[in-house]
Amino acid sequence: SIFRPFTILLNASLAPLGVRRVSKLVRTGFLDGQILYRVIPGFLVQFGVAADPTVHARWQRGEKRRLKDEPNRMPFRHGTLSFAGAGTDSRTSHLFVALAPNGVRLGRGTPHEATL
């Protein structure tokens, strides 16, 4: 099988709001069985869409579901986790993992991209 579990280590001192959100997504089962829907070799792998559309919609709608941006306190490295977004204060459930060599350029000038 090509499917393998992986471990994510979170550091709340880097992005406390983001770490709380990821922890909640895990606890509620939102991230179970995730599909990696965007893979760009040498740049990033993205995931964060629930298999059940109604569950996914609950995490996307409304201002209270969007996280405030947090400063990026650490450079991106191969394997760095971050929320994906579409501008200021737009983080919801979509996450990506940066890949070397080009993923290290992420988080520069994009407020929604902060290392977790």
C-alpha positions in Angstrom: 0.0 0.0 0.0 1.2 3.5 -0.7 -0.8 4.8 2.3 1.3 5.4 5.4 0.5 7.3 8.6 2.8 10.1 9.6 3.5 11.9 12.8 3.2 15.7 13.2 5.0 17.5 15.9 3.5 20.8 16.9 5.1 23.7 18.8 2.5 26.0 20.4 5.1 28.7 21.0 5.3 29.2 17.3 1.6 29.5 16.5 -0.7 28.9 19.4 -4.0 29.5 17.5 -2.8 27.2 14.7 -1.7 24.5 17.0 -5.0 24.5 18.8 -6.9 24.3 15.5 -4.8 21.3 14.3 -5.3 19.6 17.6 -9.0 20.1 17.4 -9.1 18.8 13.8 -7.3 15.7 15.0 -9.5 15.2 18.1 -12.7 15.5 16.1 -11.6 13.0 13.4 -11.6 15.7 10.7 -8.1 14.7 9.5 -8.8 10.9 9.5 -8.3 9.4 6.1 -7.1 12.6 4.5 -6.3 12.6 0.8 -3.2 14.6 -0.3 -5.0 16.6 -3.0 -2.2 18.9 -4.1 1.3 17.5 -4.6 4.0 19.6 -6.2 7.3 17.8 -6.0 10.1 19.8 -4.4 7.6 22.4 -3.1 4.6 21.2 -1.1 1.9 18.6 -0.3 -1.5 19.9 0.7 -4.4 18.3 2.5 -7.4 19.3 4.8 -10.6 18.5 3.0 -13.0 16.3 5.1 -14.4 13.2 3.3 -17.9 14.2 4.4 -18.9 17.4 2.6 -21.2 18.5 5.5 -18.4 18.1 8.0 -16.0 20.0 5.7 -18.5 22.9 5.2 -18.9 23.3 9.0 -15.1 24.0 9.2 -15.1 26.5 6.3 -18.1 28.7 6.8 -18.3 31.8 8.9 -15.9 34.3 10.4 -15.5 32.3 13.6 -14.0 29.3 11.6 -11.2 31.5 10.2 -8.1 31.9 12.3 -6.4 35.2 12.9 -2.9 35.3 11.3 0.1 34.7 13.5 3.6 35.9 12.9 5.9 33.4 11.2 8.5 32.7 13.9 10.7 30.1 12.2 11.9 29.6 8.6 10.3 26.9 6.6 12.3 23.7 6.2 11.6 20.4 4.5 8.7 18.9 6.5 7.4 22.2 8.0 3.7 22.2 8.5 1.5 25.3 7.9 -2.0 26.3 7.2 -2.8 27.2 3.6 -5.0 30.2 3.1 -6.2 32.8 0.6 -5.0 36.0 2.3 -5.3 37.8 5.6 -7.0 35.8 8.5 -8.2 33.1 6.1 -6.9 29.9 7.8 -9.5 27.1 8.2 -8.6 23.4 7.8 -6.3 23.3 4.7 -2.8 22.4 5.6 0.5 21.9 3.7 3.9 20.4 4.3 6.8 22.2 2.8 9.2 20.2 0.7 12.8 20.9 -0.2 14.2 22.6 -2.2 11.5 25.2 -3.1 9.2 24.9 -0.1 11.7 26.7 2.1 10.7 29.9 0.3 7.2 29.7 1.8 6.1 32.0 4.6 7.7 35.1 3.2 5.3 38.0 3.0 2.2 35.8 3.3 0.6 36.3 6.7 -1.4 33.2 6.7 1.6 31.0 6.3 3.2 30.4 9.7 5.1 27.4 10.9 3.4 25.2 13.4 
